[in-house]
Amino acid sequence: MNFSSEKPFLSIKDTSTRSGLSQYYIRQRCIDGTIPHRRLGIKYYIDYDAFMEREHLLAAQSCKPLSEAQ
């Protein structure tokens, strides 16, 4: 489902399949408002590009350089 021609919005199931993250994790992030999404009725649609950018930033922040890890 696309709400505009510029940004792909995906269902939780499709986002999970593409990202490799669990549906539960994605749904919880929608509920707590930490990922960009739209809700139509009971279904959530995720702005996939913005979601993956956010996940990559979180992963980069959690990695420490080798000099700090030792």
N, C-alpha and C positions, 0 to 999 in steps of 0.2 A: 504494500500500500504506500503510495506517495501522496503527501499533502501538497507538495509543490514539485516542480520539475527539477529544482536545484538540490534538494536534500532527500535522501532515501530514509524513510521511516519504516522500521521493521517491527514485526510482532515480537513478543518475548521469545517465542519458540525459534523464529528465524534468527534473531540476534544471538541466541544461545548456540545455534548450529554454526553460525559464521564465526563467532568469537571463541568458542570452546569453553565458555563460562556457563555455569549452571543456570537454569531457568529461575531457580529460587534466588540466587544472588542478584540476578538482573531485576526480578520482581521487587525484592527488598530495596534495591537502589531507587526504583521508581517510587515506592511508597515513602521512603525518607527524603525524596526530592534531590538526590545527589547526581542523578543523570538526567540529561535533557530528554523529555518525552512529552507525549500528548496522550490524553485519556479520552476515549470515546466509549461511553457506557461503562462496561466493566473491563474493556480491553485497553491495554497500554501499548503504545507505539513509540519506539525508541528512535531518536535521531542517531543513527548508527555511526556516522563519521565523528560526531562530537563525543559520543560515548567511547569510541576506541581511542580518540585523542586523549581523553581524560584518563583512561586505563593505562595508557603508555606513560603519561606524566606521573601517575601514582607509582608505577613500577620503577621508573627512573629515580624517583625520590627515595624509594625504599632500598635501592642498591647503594652500597658504600664502596668507595675506592679501596683497593687492597691495602693501602697504607693506613687507613682508618680501621680496617677490619682486624688487624693483627694486634 
